[in-house]
Amino acid sequence: MASRVAAPLLQSRGSLVQRTTRPTAPAFACSRHVSSRRWLATEAAAASKSTPPPPPAKASTDPTVSRLVNDIAGLTLLQAADLVTHLKSRLNIKEVAMPVAAAAAPAAAAASDEPAAEKPKEKTIFNVMLESFDAAAKPKIIREVKALVPNLTLIDAKKFVESVPKVLKENLSKDDADKLKAQFESLGAVIKLD
């Protein structure tokens, strides 16, 4: 590493100030870097100039059309937008959304998926869930839960009923789930089939 070199002491407003300078890199290293930047910049400029402009379209023989094209080409973006709105109003052209080919393909795919979404597969297996119950019907529901679940004590059945929502039975057929739902709803419980 290069060390700092102390420059002569300078006097500034009555106090001594020591100025330190850093030794500079050799001149050839810096000039090479700058020249490579210049080379890249001139090469990019030359490349952009080397591409020829697009060939002009076949010119119309009608001088009025040629004059209009030249006038429109000279307009700014805001002026061109104003021109478009005036032409649409004068010629009574309505805004019509033009479909894009890339957007049309997903829309067609979505349209074909809709009939499948309208007909979901019928569930054949249900879970019967105890959502809530009437406070007056609590003892009846506890007895029914105790009878429904084997090896469940009365205390466990009470804790089960008090911790609603809970799943009473899983993987039941549609008929069995409906029977169980009707049985508990007749006691005063709110049952949900999942």
N, C-alpha and C positions, 0 to 999 in steps of 0.2 A: 504494500500500500504506500502511496505517496504521502509524504508528511506535509503538513502545512508550513508555509514559509512566511515568516514575519516580515512585513513591509516596514519601512521607516516610520517612526512615530510622527503622527500628525497632531497639530495643535488646533483644537476646536473649542472656542469660547472659554479659553483660559484653562482647559483641562487637557491632559494628554490622552490621546486615544490611539490604541494600537490596532492597526488594520492587518487582518490575515487574508492571504489569498491562497487559492488552491492552484497547484500547477496544472496547466492545461494539457489535454491529450495532444498527441502529435497531429500536425496539420493534415497529413495524408489520410488518417483514419476518418476524420470528419468530412473531408472533401469527397472521399469515396462514397460515404453515406448520402451526402447531398446530391452528388452526381447521379446515384442510382435512383433517387427520388425524382430528379429531373427527367431521367430517361424514362421512368415509368409514366410520368405525367405526359411527356411528349408522345410516348407510344400510345397512350389511351386517347389523347387528342387526335392523333393521326388515324387511329382505328375508327373513331367516331366520324371523322371526315371522309374516310375511304369508302364508307357504305354509300352507295348512290341513292338518291331519292327515288321513290317509286315512280314507275313510268306514268306519264299523264294518261288519263282516260281518253278514249277517242273523242275528240272535240266535235261538238255539234256545229253544223254549218249555219245554224240560226244565230245571228248576232245578238238577239235579245236574250237567248238562253245563255250564251257565253258571258254576256254582261252581268246577268243575274248570278251566275256561278262565281264570277270574280267579285261581285259585291258581297255575296254571302261569305266567301272565303275571307274577306277583310273584316268581318264582324267580330266583336269580342264575344266571349261566352255568354254574358248577360244579354247582349243584344240578340244573339242567336236564340236564347230562351224566350225572349219577348217575341221574336219573329214566329216561333213555333206556336206560342199561345194565340197570337193574332190570327195566324193561318187556320188554327183549329176552330176558332170562333167564327171566322168569316166563312169557312168552308163547311161549318157545322159537323165537325169530326168529333166523335165522343171518345173518351178515354176507354180503351179496351186493354185488359191485361193480356199480354201475349204469353202463351205457355212456352216454357223453356223445355227442351227435350230432356235435359238431365233431371228436371223436377218432375216431368211427366212419368218417368219410370217408377220412382218411389210411390207416386200417387196411385198408379195402376196396381202396384203391389199391395198398397194399403187397402184399396178397394176390394181386392180379391180376399184379403184377410178378414174383412168385416163380416161376411156371411158366416165364417167360422166362429167369429167372436159372438155373434148373435145366438148361436146354438152351442152353449157350453155343454160339456159332457155331464150327464146326470150322475150325481153322487150315488153310490150304492152302499158306502160304508159311512156311518155317522158316529159322532161322539155326543153323548147326552150330557149337557152341562146345567147344573143347578145355579141359576143367576141370583135369585132372591126368593123370599117367602113372607107370608103374613106372620106376624108375631103370635097370633092366636093359634096358628097351625104348626108352630114349632115342634111340640111333642109328637104329633102325628108324623111329621116329616122325619124326625130323628128315628122313630120306630121303623119307618119304611126303609130308611138308609141302612139301619142295622140289619134288617131282613134281606136287603139287596146285596150287601157286601159280606161275604163269609168271613168268619174269624174277626169280626169287629165288635168290640165291647160297646156298652152303652155310652161310656164316657168318650171313647174314640168317635162314636157316631155323633155325639153332641159337638165335639170339637170340629168335626168334618162339616157339619151343617152350619156352625157359626162362622166358619172361614170361607163363606161363599164369595165369589163364584168358584165353584169346584166342578171337576168332571166326575159324574156319577158312574158312567160306563163308557168304555171305548170300543170302537170297531163293531158296532151293531148294524144289522141290516135295517132297511127303511121301515119295515113292518114292526120289528122289535123296538126300534127307537121311537116310533109313533105311539106304541102301546105304553112304553115307560113314560113318555111325555104326558100322555093323557092321564096316567095313574097319578103322577105327582101334581099335575095341574088341578086335578079334582080335590087334592088335599090343600091347595092354596099356594103352591110353589110356582115360580116363574122358571120355565125350562127353555133352554136354547139348544138347537141341534146344529152341530158343526160338521 
